[in-house]
Amino acid sequence: MNQNKKLYRSQSNVMLGGVCAGLGDYVDLDPTIVRLIFVVMFLTASFGFWLYLIMWIIVPPEPVDSVQARRAVIDAQPLDDEEVNHD
């Protein structure tokens, strides 16, 4: 695991508060799996609810510059032939 990695709430992959997506990014796990783990914890003892709520309050949101960088990569589209300069 990268030593410089920090835990943030995701701002680009949000279902409720971005906690599961941020945690998934931090531990290199699909956010869907993290969400399923939280649902199972919630259904078994409501521990998942309290843990999610506490993390939503404590974990800071992802910095804006990294969100913009992700969106730029996602939104990037290949250039059309008309846009390419053929000089």
ABEGO torsion letter per residue (X at the ends): XBAABBBBBBAABBAAAGAAAAAAAAAGBBAAAAAAAAAAAAAAAGAAAAAAAAAAAABBBBBAAAAAAAAAAAABBBBBAAABBAX
